[in-house]
Amino acid sequence: MLRKLLRRTSSTVLLAFAGALAVTTLASAAAPIANLNVTAMPGNEAEDAIAVNPTRPSNVVAMSTLPDVVAGLAVGVSVDGGQTWARRVIGASTADPLGDICCDQQLAWDRFGNLWMTYLVNSSGDVLVALSTDGGLTFRKVADLQTKFGDQPSIAVGPNSVWVSFTASPGKQVQAFGARVTGIGQFGSFSAPESVPSPGNGDYGDTAVGPAGQVMVTYQNTENGQGGADVYTSVDPDGLGPAGFNGSTKAAHSHVGGFDFIPAQPNRSVDVEANLAWDRSGGAHNGRVYLVWTDENPNESDNTDIMLQHSDDNGATWSPAVKVNDDRTTNSQYNPAIALDQASGDVALSWYDTRNDLGAGGSGDVDGVPNDDFQVWATYSTNGGASLAANFRVSRGTSSAVAAGSFFDVGDYTHAAFVGGSFWPAWSDNSNSTGDNPDGALHQFDLYTAKVPIP
């Protein structure tokens, strides 16, 4: 995000993996899904992170960047499954122990109950790591890479480790580092950042940790323009052991570039935004890693789609990509999020979706212009991706980045969590469907989530 921020301020059928057609249904899809306003504060909250405590699934923490202020993150903490939220702003100045937080926050909750956060600070662009051992009520800084203008760090946990990958400048080199975790508040020293082998240059990626502690990073090799990008993955087969990352494997090619402008993201643009989820459940698909990303066909058509692949051999080979969104429009789907329930091995996905905005009025169109107003949609698989459920709408209202009046739009990404049979997507929403956005409807964004039961 930092590079995009600096640049901006300076200038039904489902496809199954095996080819069979299969549809499952969400038990609650007939009724609207209850939406929850995490932040309910003035101004724009966009580019979102969320995590759910696997040791106490009623404990949910979500965060958003505050693009219209100098520094800070909006934070919401719930201990009752989202019924109520303790709200605050952290990292609003250099006097904060966490620093003056710019952006690019991401969250991961490990099996011990540690909540890990990575983020960037304004004053230096450093990649930092913070830890909460009290359910997200407080955080303390535990690592500062002093990278000087890193970009889009991502964080992931494994059975006994935590890992962060990011893009380092100069050179736009993808790097990763990790630490061993042995209990609540108990962790070792973070390793020195390790560069991902050739091509190894890119951005806007993600991190995942496998059942044996192996680590995968993904990234796109083109940071700029709208012409397209290749999606790569690289694996360290022994994590904190001596092996190091192997050579990068090309998993896919996308017609989405690093700054691909679409009507729904007219200021900030979108990128491929590849994301990972690794099955450590011990179930039928233990060891399977999923890769989700954004494509556009044909190029520069604004017909962007969400694509899904999987690998059963640590990323050496990948299944053919299948389209996740089941709409029959040429409208945009973008900023996908994926999460896997480590208790069951089920996987769920959410994304921003303009399918209902045909510019002809109705619930999916707020301004008479096609393809620029969005909702949040989702799907899931309970059989390792052999089939996906029919897409269902999560957000009750229709939102508009144009109406938000911010160069930031909804940001570069969003995220989701999946624990104990409940999927928690996070998104930026200005529909005011819950009636508690201080800015009213179709003005500034609040951070929303929903607890979606997966049968």
Secondary structure, DSSP 8 states (H G I E B T S, - for coil): -HHHHHHHHH------TTS-------TTTTS----EES---SS--EEEEEEE-TTSTT-EEEEEE-TTSSS-EEEEEESSTTSS-EEEEE--STTSTT--EEEEEEEEE-TTS-EEEEEEETTT--EEEEEESSTTS--EEEEE---SS-EEEEEEE-SSEEEEEEEETTTTEEEEEEEEEEETTEE------EE--SS-B-EEEEEEE-TTS-EEEEEES--SSSS-EEEEEEEETTTTSS------EEEEEES--SSEEETTEEEEEE----EEEE--SSSTTTT-EEEEEEEESSTTSS-EEEEEEEESSTTSS----EE-----SS--EEEEEEEE-TTT--EEEEEEE-TT--SS-STT-SSS-TT-EEEEEEEEESSTTSS----EE--SS-EEHHHHT-TTTT-S---EEEETTEEEEEEEE-S-TTS--TT-TTSS-EEEE--EE--
